Amino acid sequence: MTDSRYPIAVLVSGSGSNLQAIIDAAEKPGYAAEIVVVISDRPDVKALDRAATAGIPAEVVDWSDHESRDQFSLAICDIADRHKAQALILAGFMRVLAPVAIDRFTNRIINIHPALLPSFPGANAVRESLAHGITITGVTVHFVDEQVDHGPIIYQEPVPVLADDDEGTLHARIREVEHRVYPRVVDALSCGELVVEGRRVVWEGQ
């Protein structure tokens, strides 16, 4: 670590556009978080290139190298601990962490989802939203618990579904919101502004 900012690990699986949004935010004066490691469950993804360009250490924890979800999750936690990360930030990470990870980083794992939870959880939220014919979708940032896309909601913002939207155009507009919102929530977590009270999250100072 180069300063007293809050150390975070960012978990990725693909292009890393939300990772890039956090990298860009962290370059600005006063930002509370510092990415100390990027962890991918896949080799050769663009997110790893983004980490390298930014000079951030990166490691791969390949799902196929582990016999169980517990072992996979523990390997990720061990890497985060080795880099002294205090929180896990899921940014397009497509694996479900086991309860052992939730226990080690209680209320210190957050995820971003391209729908207004609890509607349309899971990996195909944008496609399912369009198939359902909804007119409003959005972005949800939430704490991670033992269930998929289920933990206490930190922040939500609506995104309209246009009549001519397809999966690509809708997802692109959702990502614009994600890239603006996620760095703000990461900063709030890093400042200790997020207080979990059961299913409710109080964002102090908002």
C-alpha atoms as one frame of an Amber mdcrd trajectory, in Angstrom:
protein
   0.000   0.000   0.000   1.214   3.458  -0.796  -0.940   5.444   1.612  -3.600
   5.095   4.268  -6.485   4.375   1.937  -8.783   1.406   2.531  -7.355  -1.667
   0.771  -9.759  -3.645  -1.425  -9.597  -6.718  -3.658 -11.624  -6.590  -6.872
 -12.946  -9.912  -8.194 -13.479 -10.199 -11.947 -14.383 -12.704 -14.650 -14.436
 -10.769 -17.914 -13.881  -7.386 -19.512 -13.516  -5.489 -16.254 -15.387  -2.326
 -17.191 -16.520  -1.792 -13.594 -12.970  -2.515 -12.442 -11.822   0.252 -14.783
 -14.391   2.647 -13.341 -12.999   2.012  -9.848  -9.395   2.320 -11.077 -10.240
   5.692 -12.637 -12.021   6.887  -9.493  -9.126   5.805  -7.290  -6.781   8.086
  -9.230  -8.687  11.142  -8.018  -7.619  12.969  -4.843  -9.641  12.061  -1.775
 -10.871   8.686  -2.976 -10.934   6.374   0.049 -10.203   2.993  -1.560  -7.047
   1.493  -3.000  -7.139  -1.644  -5.146  -4.360  -3.823  -3.755  -5.116  -6.902
  -5.873  -7.354  -8.007  -8.736  -8.474 -11.652  -8.589  -9.905 -13.406 -11.641
 -11.472 -16.850 -11.907 -10.347 -16.979 -15.541  -6.992 -16.422 -17.259  -6.590
 -14.241 -20.321  -9.497 -11.863 -19.678  -9.387  -8.155 -20.432  -9.795  -7.280
 -16.750  -6.308  -8.680 -16.105  -4.922  -6.424 -18.838  -6.589  -3.448 -17.165
  -4.956  -4.359 -13.863  -1.544  -4.699 -15.525  -1.897  -1.338 -17.258  -2.726
   0.274 -13.904   0.178  -1.475 -12.177  -2.101  -3.446  -9.853  -1.100  -6.972
  -8.765  -3.378  -9.633 -10.216  -3.853 -13.331  -9.555  -5.958 -16.068 -11.141
  -7.896 -18.596  -9.070  -9.098 -21.104 -11.651 -12.326 -22.835 -10.677 -11.143
 -26.087 -12.294  -8.124 -26.267  -9.988 -10.299 -26.690  -6.888 -12.376 -29.623
  -5.731 -15.146 -27.612  -4.103 -16.685 -24.169  -3.818 -15.266 -23.951  -0.303
 -11.711 -24.551  -1.494 -12.133 -22.087  -4.353 -13.530 -19.428  -2.023 -10.836
 -19.981   0.599  -8.136 -19.580  -2.045  -9.606 -16.202  -2.991  -9.808 -15.125
   0.654  -6.224 -16.204   1.267  -5.004 -14.082  -1.644  -7.015 -11.108  -0.419
  -5.576 -11.548   3.073  -2.036 -11.848   1.739  -2.460  -8.484   0.030  -4.065
  -7.097   3.223  -7.383  -6.367   1.502 -10.176  -5.470   3.893 -13.086  -5.972
   1.461 -14.002  -7.960  -1.634 -15.577  -5.989  -4.490 -17.321  -8.192  -7.054
 -17.145  -6.562 -10.487 -18.604  -8.899 -13.069 -17.457 -11.885 -11.028 -19.461
 -14.870 -12.217 -18.888 -17.347  -9.385 -20.869 -17.725  -6.169 -18.685 -17.472
  -3.072 -19.148 -20.099  -0.383 -20.300 -19.202   3.150 -16.694 -19.523   4.347
 -15.907 -16.342   2.417 -18.958 -14.539   3.770 -17.844 -15.442   7.287 -14.315
 -14.132   6.755 -15.462 -10.866   5.173 -18.778 -10.273   6.918 -20.475  -7.134
   5.547 -17.319  -6.470   3.544 -18.306  -8.099   0.233 -20.373  -6.108  -2.246
 -21.734  -6.848  -5.696 -23.399  -4.906  -8.491 -26.344  -6.364 -10.423 -28.027
  -5.170 -13.678 -31.618  -5.208 -12.392 -33.691  -3.889  -9.519 -33.423  -6.721
  -7.024 -35.195  -8.752  -5.809 -36.519  -8.925  -9.388 -34.456 -10.881 -11.918
 -31.570 -12.292  -9.877 -28.945 -14.451 -11.532 -26.666 -14.274 -14.542 -29.249
 -13.408 -17.247 -30.992 -10.446 -15.645 -31.015  -8.180 -18.702 -32.290 -10.879
 -21.049 -34.976 -11.957 -18.599 -36.052  -8.355 -17.984 -36.637  -7.827 -21.695
 -38.441 -11.147 -22.064 -40.749 -10.189 -19.210 -41.724  -6.948 -20.957 -40.910
  -4.599 -18.073 -40.593  -0.870 -18.741 -38.234  -0.022 -15.882 -35.113  -1.924
 -14.885 -32.021  -0.609 -13.173 -28.896  -1.168 -11.117 -28.596  -2.625  -7.621
 -25.535  -2.581  -5.387 -25.838  -4.944  -2.459 -23.919  -6.743   0.229 -23.249
 -10.393  -0.538 -24.691 -13.116   1.669 -24.991 -16.893   1.311 -27.714 -16.677
  -1.349 -27.433 -15.446  -4.937 -28.207 -11.718  -5.384 -29.946 -11.661  -2.032
 -27.952  -9.611   0.494 -28.974  -6.235   1.973 -29.447  -3.579  -0.702 -27.134
  -0.560  -0.496 -28.251   1.476  -3.510 -30.609   1.219  -6.467 -31.133   3.407
  -9.515 -33.772   2.899 -12.227 -33.030   2.634 -15.944 -35.902   2.889 -18.446
 -36.434   0.111 -20.967 -37.018   1.637 -24.412 -39.392   0.179 -26.978 -36.569
  -0.646 -29.414 -34.134  -1.998 -26.832 -32.385  -5.289 -27.344 -30.109  -6.969
 -24.838 -27.041  -5.105 -26.088 -28.490  -1.590 -26.057 -30.156  -2.015 -22.683
 -27.074  -3.499 -21.092 -24.974  -0.645 -22.450 -27.194   1.959 -20.766 -27.206
  -0.041 -17.538 -23.400  -0.154 -17.604 -23.252   3.636 -17.887 -25.105   3.836
 -14.580 -22.975   1.076 -13.049 -19.747   2.884 -13.897 -21.001   6.036 -12.203
 -22.598   4.383  -9.170 -20.237   1.570  -8.200 -17.168   3.712  -7.447 -19.338
   5.891  -5.195 -20.540   2.897  -3.181 -17.006   1.477  -2.930 -15.850   4.837
  -1.609 -18.673   4.884   0.954 -17.801   1.362   2.118 -14.163   2.386   2.404
 -15.096   5.414   4.492 -17.155   3.300   6.890 -20.369   5.045   5.858 -22.419
   1.874   5.249 -24.125   0.444   8.339 -26.041  -2.840   8.042 -29.134  -3.123
  10.219 -30.736  -6.456   9.350 -32.024  -6.173   5.778 -31.576  -2.404   5.792
 -28.410  -0.486   4.977 -27.942   3.017   6.333 -25.670   5.160   4.181 -24.431
   7.736   6.658 -24.018  11.217   5.245 -26.487  10.630   2.392
